[in-house]
Amino acid sequence: MKITELRELTNDEIAQKLHDSQEELFNLRFQKSMNRLENANKIKDIKKDVARMKTLLKEKELRG
């Protein structure tokens, strides 16, 4: 997900997407440990999305 798309969302929507992404990341890591993960690059993409969302929430918090 692009940062420009995230900036259009409210804090609650971003927080919900963050929660969903963290759950998905957990499931992907679990699949990896069981050697059932088909696309290992997806983990990297989800981690970057989580970092973007956390950064954006922190920016909005600091602005007020």
N, CA, C and O atoms as CSV, one atom per row, in Angstrom:
chain,resi,resn,atom,element,x,y,z
A,1,MET,N,N,0.851,-1.176,0.000
A,1,MET,CA,C,0.000,0.000,0.000
A,1,MET,C,C,0.892,1.232,0.000
A,1,MET,O,O,1.875,1.305,0.737
A,2,LYS,N,N,0.542,2.174,-0.816
A,2,LYS,CA,C,1.326,3.396,-0.959
A,2,LYS,C,C,1.012,4.368,0.176
A,2,LYS,O,O,-0.086,4.361,0.733
A,3,ILE,N,N,1.993,5.199,0.507
A,3,ILE,CA,C,1.831,6.175,1.588
A,3,ILE,C,C,0.758,7.197,1.242
A,3,ILE,O,O,0.055,7.683,2.128
A,4,THR,N,N,0.626,7.526,-0.044
A,4,THR,CA,C,-0.405,8.500,-0.437
A,4,THR,C,C,-1.803,7.944,-0.181
A,4,THR,O,O,-2.712,8.688,0.189
A,5,GLU,N,N,-1.974,6.640,-0.378
A,5,GLU,CA,C,-3.263,6.009,-0.094
A,5,GLU,C,C,-3.535,6.010,1.405
A,5,GLU,O,O,-4.670,6.203,1.839
A,6,LEU,N,N,-2.492,5.795,2.183
A,6,LEU,CA,C,-2.657,5.761,3.643
A,6,LEU,C,C,-2.984,7.141,4.210
A,6,LEU,O,O,-3.751,7.251,5.166
A,7,ARG,N,N,-2.416,8.179,3.633
A,7,ARG,CA,C,-2.649,9.534,4.140
A,7,ARG,C,C,-4.110,9.946,4.023
A,7,ARG,O,O,-4.566,10.810,4.772
A,8,GLU,N,N,-4.848,9.346,3.102
A,8,GLU,CA,C,-6.255,9.676,2.905
A,8,GLU,C,C,-7.163,9.013,3.943
A,8,GLU,O,O,-8.333,9.376,4.063
A,9,LEU,N,N,-6.633,8.051,4.687
A,9,LEU,CA,C,-7.440,7.323,5.665
A,9,LEU,C,C,-7.416,8.009,7.029
A,9,LEU,O,O,-6.514,8.790,7.330
A,10,THR,N,N,-8.413,7.708,7.839
A,10,THR,CA,C,-8.436,8.224,9.207
A,10,THR,C,C,-7.529,7.371,10.089
A,10,THR,O,O,-7.081,6.295,9.694
A,11,ASN,N,N,-7.270,7.880,11.292
A,11,ASN,CA,C,-6.420,7.141,12.221
A,11,ASN,C,C,-7.003,5.780,12.561
A,11,ASN,O,O,-6.266,4.799,12.659
A,12,ASP,N,N,-8.313,5.705,12.741
A,12,ASP,CA,C,-8.947,4.433,13.076
A,12,ASP,C,C,-8.817,3.422,11.937
A,12,ASP,O,O,-8.582,2.236,12.171
A,13,GLU,N,N,-8.971,3.901,10.713
A,13,GLU,CA,C,-8.841,3.000,9.557
A,13,GLU,C,C,-7.406,2.500,9.414
A,13,GLU,O,O,-7.180,1.333,9.092
A,14,ILE,N,N,-6.447,3.378,9.650
A,14,ILE,CA,C,-5.040,2.979,9.583
A,14,ILE,C,C,-4.734,1.965,10.677
A,14,ILE,O,O,-4.050,0.970,10.436
A,15,ALA,N,N,-5.241,2.220,11.876
A,15,ALA,CA,C,-5.005,1.301,12.986
A,15,ALA,C,C,-5.605,-0.078,12.687
A,15,ALA,O,O,-5.006,-1.100,13.021
A,16,GLN,N,N,-6.770,-0.107,12.067
A,16,GLN,CA,C,-7.396,-1.384,11.717
A,16,GLN,C,C,-6.573,-2.118,10.654
A,16,GLN,O,O,-6.366,-3.327,10.748
A,17,LYS,N,N,-6.110,-1.387,9.656
A,17,LYS,CA,C,-5.274,-1.994,8.613
A,17,LYS,C,C,-3.953,-2.483,9.206
A,17,LYS,O,O,-3.435,-3.523,8.798
A,18,LEU,N,N,-3.416,-1.743,10.159
A,18,LEU,CA,C,-2.184,-2.147,10.832
A,18,LEU,C,C,-2.396,-3.461,11.571
A,18,LEU,O,O,-1.575,-4.374,11.478
A,19,HIS,N,N,-3.484,-3.550,12.293
A,19,HIS,CA,C,-3.796,-4.774,13.026
A,19,HIS,C,C,-3.941,-5.960,12.070
A,19,HIS,O,O,-3.412,-7.040,12.333
A,20,ASP,N,N,-4.654,-5.759,10.968
A,20,ASP,CA,C,-4.848,-6.820,9.983
A,20,ASP,C,C,-3.514,-7.248,9.361
A,20,ASP,O,O,-3.270,-8.437,9.155
A,21,SER,N,N,-2.669,-6.279,9.069
A,21,SER,CA,C,-1.369,-6.590,8.468
A,21,SER,C,C,-0.475,-7.351,9.439
A,21,SER,O,O,0.254,-8.256,9.033
A,22,GLN,N,N,-0.526,-6.990,10.710
A,22,GLN,CA,C,0.274,-7.700,11.697
A,22,GLN,C,C,-0.195,-9.143,11.854
A,22,GLN,O,O,0.622,-10.046,12.037
A,23,GLU,N,N,-1.499,-9.362,11.783
A,23,GLU,CA,C,-2.014,-10.728,11.831
A,23,GLU,C,C,-1.571,-11.517,10.608
A,23,GLU,O,O,-1.183,-12.680,10.714
A,24,GLU,N,N,-1.631,-10.874,9.449
A,24,GLU,CA,C,-1.206,-11.535,8.217
A,24,GLU,C,C,0.278,-11.872,8.274
A,24,GLU,O,O,0.688,-12.947,7.836
A,25,LEU,N,N,1.082,-10.964,8.811
A,25,LEU,CA,C,2.511,-11.205,8.954
A,25,LEU,C,C,2.772,-12.396,9.873
A,25,LEU,O,O,3.637,-13.226,9.591
A,26,PHE,N,N,2.034,-12.476,10.958
A,26,PHE,CA,C,2.166,-13.613,11.872
A,26,PHE,C,C,1.856,-14.920,11.150
A,26,PHE,O,O,2.583,-15.904,11.285
A,27,ASN,N,N,0.763,-14.918,10.380
A,27,ASN,CA,C,0.377,-16.133,9.661
A,27,ASN,C,C,1.411,-16.522,8.608
A,27,ASN,O,O,1.694,-17.706,8.421
A,28,LEU,N,N,1.974,-15.531,7.922
A,28,LEU,CA,C,3.005,-15.826,6.927
A,28,LEU,C,C,4.260,-16.397,7.582
A,28,LEU,O,O,4.873,-17.322,7.050
A,29,ARG,N,N,4.638,-15.853,8.724
A,29,ARG,CA,C,5.807,-16.386,9.432
A,29,ARG,C,C,5.553,-17.813,9.903
A,29,ARG,O,O,6.456,-18.650,9.887
A,30,PHE,N,N,4.331,-18.083,10.319
A,30,PHE,CA,C,3.975,-19.431,10.736
A,30,PHE,C,C,4.063,-20.388,9.553
A,30,PHE,O,O,4.592,-21.492,9.681
A,31,GLN,N,N,3.546,-19.964,8.403
A,31,GLN,CA,C,3.623,-20.791,7.196
A,31,GLN,C,C,5.080,-21.041,6.794
A,31,GLN,O,O,5.435,-22.131,6.345
A,32,LYS,N,N,5.909,-20.018,6.964
A,32,LYS,CA,C,7.325,-20.164,6.624
A,32,LYS,C,C,7.988,-21.199,7.517
A,32,LYS,O,O,8.796,-22.000,7.048
A,33,SER,N,N,7.658,-21.188,8.779
A,33,SER,CA,C,8.268,-22.141,9.700
A,33,SER,C,C,7.821,-23.575,9.405
A,33,SER,O,O,8.528,-24.532,9.719
A,34,MET,N,N,6.647,-23.708,8.801
A,34,MET,CA,C,6.139,-25.040,8.445
A,34,MET,C,C,6.516,-25.416,7.005
A,34,MET,O,O,6.070,-26.444,6.495
A,35,ASN,N,N,7.331,-24.589,6.358
A,35,ASN,CA,C,7.768,-24.800,4.976
A,35,ASN,C,C,6.599,-24.880,4.005
A,35,ASN,O,O,6.622,-25.685,3.074
A,36,ARG,N,N,5.585,-24.060,4.210
A,36,ARG,CA,C,4.426,-24.024,3.329
A,36,ARG,C,C,4.240,-22.670,2.658
A,36,ARG,O,O,3.228,-22.433,1.998
A,37,LEU,N,N,5.196,-21.801,2.824
A,37,LEU,CA,C,5.094,-20.460,2.248
A,37,LEU,C,C,5.553,-20.492,0.790
A,37,LEU,O,O,6.671,-20.912,0.493
A,38,GLU,N,N,4.683,-20.047,-0.111
A,38,GLU,CA,C,5.006,-20.073,-1.535
A,38,GLU,C,C,5.770,-18.825,-1.972
A,38,GLU,O,O,6.682,-18.916,-2.795
A,39,ASN,N,N,5.407,-17.662,-1.431
A,39,ASN,CA,C,6.017,-16.403,-1.856
A,39,ASN,C,C,6.669,-15.729,-0.649
A,39,ASN,O,O,6.002,-15.046,0.129
A,40,ALA,N,N,7.967,-15.928,-0.505
A,40,ALA,CA,C,8.686,-15.374,0.644
A,40,ALA,C,C,8.787,-13.851,0.576
A,40,ALA,O,O,8.981,-13.202,1.604
A,41,ASN,N,N,8.660,-13.275,-0.612
A,41,ASN,CA,C,8.743,-11.819,-0.749
A,41,ASN,C,C,7.549,-11.123,-0.118
A,41,ASN,O,O,7.623,-9.934,0.191
A,42,LYS,N,N,6.474,-11.827,0.075
A,42,LYS,CA,C,5.278,-11.221,0.673
A,42,LYS,C,C,5.555,-10.774,2.110
A,42,LYS,O,O,5.011,-9.764,2.557
A,43,ILE,N,N,6.384,-11.507,2.826
A,43,ILE,CA,C,6.742,-11.132,4.204
A,43,ILE,C,C,7.413,-9.763,4.197
A,43,ILE,O,O,7.093,-8.900,5.015
A,44,LYS,N,N,8.346,-9.572,3.268
A,44,LYS,CA,C,9.058,-8.302,3.174
A,44,LYS,C,C,8.097,-7.154,2.868
A,44,LYS,O,O,8.203,-6.077,3.455
A,45,ASP,N,N,7.167,-7.386,1.956
A,45,ASP,CA,C,6.193,-6.356,1.591
A,45,ASP,C,C,5.295,-5.986,2.763
A,45,ASP,O,O,5.033,-4.805,2.993
A,46,ILE,N,N,4.824,-6.975,3.499
A,46,ILE,CA,C,3.942,-6.723,4.646
A,46,ILE,C,C,4.707,-5.964,5.733
A,46,ILE,O,O,4.154,-5.055,6.353
A,47,LYS,N,N,5.962,-6.321,5.968
A,47,LYS,CA,C,6.763,-5.619,6.972
A,47,LYS,C,C,6.923,-4.146,6.613
A,47,LYS,O,O,6.865,-3.281,7.486
A,48,LYS,N,N,7.124,-3.864,5.329
A,48,LYS,CA,C,7.256,-2.476,4.898
A,48,LYS,C,C,5.943,-1.721,5.075
A,48,LYS,O,O,5.939,-0.560,5.483
A,49,ASP,N,N,4.834,-2.382,4.767
A,49,ASP,CA,C,3.525,-1.753,4.959
A,49,ASP,C,C,3.275,-1.439,6.431
A,49,ASP,O,O,2.759,-0.371,6.761
A,50,VAL,N,N,3.637,-2.362,7.309
A,50,VAL,CA,C,3.462,-2.147,8.750
A,50,VAL,C,C,4.293,-0.942,9.195
A,50,VAL,O,O,3.815,-0.104,9.959
A,51,ALA,N,N,5.515,-0.860,8.723
A,51,ALA,CA,C,6.383,0.270,9.085
A,51,ALA,C,C,5.802,1.590,8.582
A,51,ALA,O,O,5.847,2.596,9.290
A,52,ARG,N,N,5.257,1.593,7.366
A,52,ARG,CA,C,4.644,2.814,6.825
A,52,ARG,C,C,3.468,3.258,7.691
A,52,ARG,O,O,3.322,4.440,8.001
A,53,MET,N,N,2.640,2.302,8.073
A,53,MET,CA,C,1.461,2.647,8.874
A,53,MET,C,C,1.854,3.172,10.244
A,53,MET,O,O,1.269,4.141,10.729
A,54,LYS,N,N,2.837,2.545,10.869
A,54,LYS,CA,C,3.291,3.008,12.178
A,54,LYS,C,C,3.883,4.412,12.079
A,54,LYS,O,O,3.641,5.255,12.944
A,55,THR,N,N,4.651,4.659,11.032
A,55,THR,CA,C,5.248,5.979,10.825
A,55,THR,C,C,4.179,7.038,10.628
A,55,THR,O,O,4.244,8.120,11.212
A,56,LEU,N,N,3.205,6.721,9.808
A,56,LEU,CA,C,2.137,7.674,9.538
A,56,LEU,C,C,1.324,7.972,10.797
A,56,LEU,O,O,0.975,9.126,11.047
A,57,LEU,N,N,1.020,6.949,11.589
A,57,LEU,CA,C,0.285,7.176,12.840
A,57,LEU,C,C,1.097,8.058,13.787
A,57,LEU,O,O,0.539,8.928,14.456
A,58,LYS,N,N,2.397,7.839,13.845
A,58,LYS,CA,C,3.259,8.651,14.716
A,58,LYS,C,C,3.305,10.100,14.234
A,58,LYS,O,O,3.271,11.027,15.043
A,59,GLU,N,N,3.382,10.296,12.910
A,59,GLU,CA,C,3.374,11.660,12.363
A,59,GLU,C,C,2.088,12.388,12.722
A,59,GLU,O,O,2.118,13.546,13.137
A,60,LYS,N,N,0.957,11.705,12.560
A,60,LYS,CA,C,-0.330,12.319,12.872
A,60,LYS,C,C,-0.443,12.623,14.359
A,60,LYS,O,O,-1.030,13.635,14.743
A,61,GLU,N,N,0.115,11.757,15.198
A,61,GLU,CA,C,0.084,11.975,16.644
A,61,GLU,C,C,0.902,13.208,17.018
A,61,GLU,O,O,0.478,13.996,17.864
A,62,LEU,N,N,2.060,13.383,16.403
A,62,LEU,CA,C,2.916,14.512,16.723
A,62,LEU,C,C,2.342,15.835,16.225
A,62,LEU,O,O,2.574,16.881,16.832
A,63,ARG,N,N,1.597,15.793,15.129
A,63,ARG,CA,C,0.982,17.010,14.611
A,63,ARG,C,C,-0.183,17.469,15.485
A,63,ARG,O,O,-0.486,18.659,15.576
A,64,GLY,N,N,-0.815,16.514,16.112
A,64,GLY,CA,C,-1.897,16.910,17.009
A,64,GLY,C,C,-3.180,16.532,16.557
A,64,GLY,O,O,-4.176,16.809,17.226
